[in-house]
């Protein structure tokens, strides 16, 4: 009965997380896309950067990275390796046009959410289901995953913009970094990744509970 109650609570929170995920997507598509806020700052003659679309989320991401490494004692080399990994996924989940860079931020946020959860809990122990039935799902691991997810999402999206920038310059007289303002992938992917960390974590917890319930039933046969 206790396990059934726990599974029910996880399902409720998972449903709520999915609802917030879809609500944010609707907000971006139906409101921000029509009533966007831009604040473009020119860097050089034909390159500009947007305050909301790039500068603010990147400043937040860098601050979170420093906090994670220096205050939370997360290994700096591991952070760089994971950032490179998330940048690779961001490249795969984006495409460039002659006028803009399109980042599939929902897929990117889900991918980064899974990566962040994977490095903050013992997935090997979870997958093997050996002696211990306890996952390291404490507040510290969850908080670290949230910090990493926002930082990785925004910075990897920025690096994608910078990667495509030389390719778009010949086709436009004014190239933008974070040019979609508040609706830009650099800003939105960071916010979405926070939700995805919770979503991935809840899915893993639900799978764990279901698997343990099945193992209990099989042990009684």
Secondary structure per residue as TSV (DSSP state, phi and psi in degrees):
chain	resnum	aa	ss	phi	psi
A	1	X	-	360.0	-39.1
A	2	X	H	-64.1	-41.9
A	3	X	H	-66.1	-38.8
A	4	X	H	-63.3	-40.5
A	5	X	H	-64.5	-42.6
A	6	X	H	-62.8	-42.0
A	7	X	H	-64.1	-39.1
A	8	X	H	-63.4	-43.0
A	9	X	H	-62.8	-42.7
A	10	X	H	-62.1	-43.1
A	11	X	H	-63.4	-40.0
A	12	X	H	-63.1	-47.4
A	13	X	H	-66.1	-36.7
A	14	X	H	-64.9	-42.0
A	15	X	H	-63.3	-40.4
A	16	X	H	-64.7	-40.0
A	17	X	H	-65.0	-42.8
A	18	X	H	-63.6	-39.3
A	19	X	H	-62.4	-43.8
A	20	X	H	-64.7	-38.4
A	21	X	H	-58.7	-48.6
A	22	X	H	-68.7	-34.5
A	23	X	H	-64.5	-41.8
A	24	X	H	-64.4	-39.6
A	25	X	H	-63.2	-42.6
A	26	X	H	-65.8	-38.7
A	27	X	H	-62.0	-40.9
A	28	X	I	-67.0	-46.5
A	29	X	I	-75.4	-35.6
A	30	X	I	-99.8	-24.2
A	31	X	I	-114.3	-56.9
A	32	X	I	-63.5	-37.2
A	33	X	T	-65.2	-26.5
A	34	X	T	-97.3	-31.1
A	35	X	S	-125.2	56.1
A	36	X	-	-75.7	158.7
A	37	X	-	-119.1	123.4
A	38	X	-	-121.9	148.0
A	39	X	-	-148.9	84.8
A	40	X	E	-87.3	134.7
A	41	X	E	-120.3	124.1
A	42	X	E	-78.6	131.3
A	43	X	E	-92.2	-56.7
A	44	X	E	-132.7	-171.1
A	45	X	T	-50.6	-48.8
A	46	X	T	-119.7	19.7
A	47	X	E	-130.7	127.0
A	48	X	E	-126.6	159.1
A	49	X	E	-130.1	143.4
A	50	X	E	-97.2	135.3
A	51	X	I	-62.1	-48.2
A	52	X	I	-78.0	-36.9
A	53	X	I	-79.4	-21.5
A	54	X	I	-137.2	-53.5
A	55	X	I	-63.8	-50.8
A	56	X	H	-63.3	-51.1
A	57	X	H	-63.4	-32.4
A	58	X	H	-71.0	-40.8
A	59	X	H	-60.6	-44.0
A	60	X	H	-62.0	-42.7
A	61	X	H	-63.5	-42.4
A	62	X	H	-65.8	-41.2
A	63	X	H	-61.3	-44.6
A	64	X	H	-64.3	-36.6
A	65	X	H	-63.9	-45.5
A	66	X	H	-63.0	-42.2
A	67	X	I	-63.2	-41.6
A	68	X	I	-64.3	-42.4
A	69	X	I	-78.2	-45.5
A	70	X	I	-91.3	-37.5
A	71	X	I	-90.6	-38.0
A	72	X	S	-94.4	-3.1
A	73	X	-	61.3	34.9
A	74	X	-	-80.2	132.9
A	75	X	-	-57.8	128.1
A	76	X	H	-65.3	-40.8
A	77	X	H	-62.7	-40.1
A	78	X	H	-65.3	-38.3
A	79	X	H	-60.0	-45.9
A	80	X	H	-63.8	-40.8
A	81	X	H	-62.9	-44.1
A	82	X	H	-68.0	-35.2
A	83	X	H	-64.3	-41.7
A	84	X	H	-63.2	-39.6
A	85	X	H	-63.9	-46.1
A	86	X	H	-67.6	-32.8
A	87	X	H	-63.3	-39.3
A	88	X	H	-62.6	-42.7
A	89	X	H	-66.7	-37.1
A	90	X	H	-63.2	-37.8
A	91	X	H	-63.8	-41.8
A	92	X	H	-67.3	-30.8
A	93	X	T	-100.9	33.3
A	94	X	E	-144.5	163.3
A	95	X	E	-149.8	148.1
A	96	X	E	-104.1	142.4
A	97	X	-	-117.7	-179.4
A	98	X	S	-71.5	-15.4
A	99	X	S	-121.1	-18.4
A	100	X	-	-156.9	164.2
A	101	X	E	-107.4	123.4
A	102	X	E	-103.3	118.9
A	103	X	E	-110.1	125.3
A	104	X	-	-79.4	82.3
A	105	X	H	-67.2	-28.6
A	106	X	H	-68.0	-46.0
A	107	X	H	-65.0	-39.1
A	108	X	H	-64.8	-44.1
A	109	X	H	-63.7	-40.2
A	110	X	H	-64.4	-42.1
A	111	X	H	-63.0	-47.5
A	112	X	H	-67.1	-36.3
A	113	X	H	-59.1	-43.3
A	114	X	H	-66.2	-41.1
A	115	X	H	-61.9	-46.1
A	116	X	H	-65.6	-40.8
A	117	X	H	-66.3	-37.5
A	118	X	H	-63.1	-34.4
A	119	X	H	-89.6	-6.9
A	120	X	H	-109.8	-9.3
A	121	X	T	-125.4	162.1
A	122	X	T	-85.9	84.1
A	123	X	H	-67.4	-31.2
A	124	X	H	-62.7	-44.2
A	125	X	H	-63.0	-39.3
A	126	X	H	-63.8	-43.7
A	127	X	H	-71.9	-31.6
A	128	X	H	-79.8	-30.1
A	129	X	T	51.9	50.9
A	130	X	-	-88.7	-116.6
A	131	X	S	-75.3	-43.9
A	132	X	-	-90.4	139.4
A	133	X	-	-106.0	12.0
A	134	X	-	-109.5	125.3
A	135	X	-	-92.1	150.9
A	136	X	-	-81.3	76.9
A	137	X	-	-108.9	34.7
A	138	X	-	-72.0	174.9
A	139	X	H	-62.8	-36.2
A	140	X	H	-63.3	-47.8
A	141	X	H	-63.2	-43.2
A	142	X	H	-65.0	-43.3
A	143	X	H	-64.4	-42.5
A	144	X	H	-61.5	-39.9
A	145	X	H	-64.0	-38.2
A	146	X	H	-65.3	-44.9
A	147	X	H	-59.9	-47.1
A	148	X	H	-64.7	-41.4
A	149	X	H	-62.1	-46.1
A	150	X	H	-65.8	-45.4
A	151	X	H	-61.4	-48.0
A	152	X	H	-64.5	-43.0
A	153	X	H	-62.7	-50.3
A	154	X	H	-68.6	-44.3
A	155	X	H	-69.1	-41.1
A	156	X	H	-66.2	-36.2
A	157	X	H	-66.4	-39.0
A	158	X	H	-61.9	-43.6
A	159	X	H	-63.9	-32.6
A	160	X	H	-65.1	-44.9
A	161	X	H	-57.4	-44.2
A	162	X	H	-69.4	-31.6
A	163	X	H	-67.0	-42.9
A	164	X	H	-80.7	-15.9
A	165	X	H	-54.1	-49.0
A	166	X	H	-63.2	-25.3
A	167	X	H	-78.7	-26.6
A	168	X	H	-89.6	-20.2
A	169	X	H	-57.9	-40.3
A	170	X	T	-65.6	-17.8
A	171	X	T	-103.1	-3.8
A	172	X	-	-143.6	152.2
A	173	X	S	-88.7	-10.0
A	174	X	S	-148.5	102.3
A	175	X	E	-91.7	142.7
A	176	X	E	-120.7	139.3
A	177	X	E	-102.3	120.3
A	178	X	S	67.5	37.1
A	179	X	T	-69.6	-10.2
A	180	X	T	-91.9	8.9
A	181	X	G	64.6	-134.3
A	182	X	G	-63.1	-23.7
A	183	X	G	-91.4	5.9
A	184	X	S	-72.1	152.7
A	185	X	H	-61.8	-29.3
A	186	X	H	-63.7	-42.4
A	187	X	H	-75.7	-49.5
A	188	X	H	-71.1	-37.9
A	189	X	H	-62.7	-35.9
A	190	X	H	-63.9	-45.3
A	191	X	H	-66.8	-41.8
A	192	X	H	-65.7	-35.5
A	193	X	H	-64.0	-31.4
A	194	X	H	-62.2	-39.8
A	195	X	H	-69.5	-39.0
A	196	X	H	-68.0	-32.1
A	197	X	H	-59.5	-47.3
A	198	X	H	-62.9	-40.3
A	199	X	H	-63.5	-48.5
A	200	X	H	-62.8	-43.4
A	201	X	H	-62.2	-42.2
A	202	X	H	-67.1	-38.2
A	203	X	H	-63.0	-43.4
A	204	X	H	-63.2	-42.5
A	205	X	H	-63.6	-39.1
A	206	X	H	-66.8	-43.4
A	207	X	H	-61.0	-41.2
A	208	X	H	-60.2	-47.7
A	209	X	H	-64.9	-42.2
A	210	X	H	-63.8	-44.1
A	211	X	H	-64.1	-43.3
A	212	X	H	-64.8	-36.6
A	213	X	H	-64.5	-41.4
A	214	X	H	-64.2	-42.1
A	215	X	H	-63.9	-36.9
A	216	X	H	-64.6	-44.5
A	217	X	H	-62.6	-43.4
A	218	X	H	-66.3	-33.5
A	219	X	H	-69.5	-20.4
A	220	X	T	-92.3	-8.1
A	221	X	-	-76.8	360.0
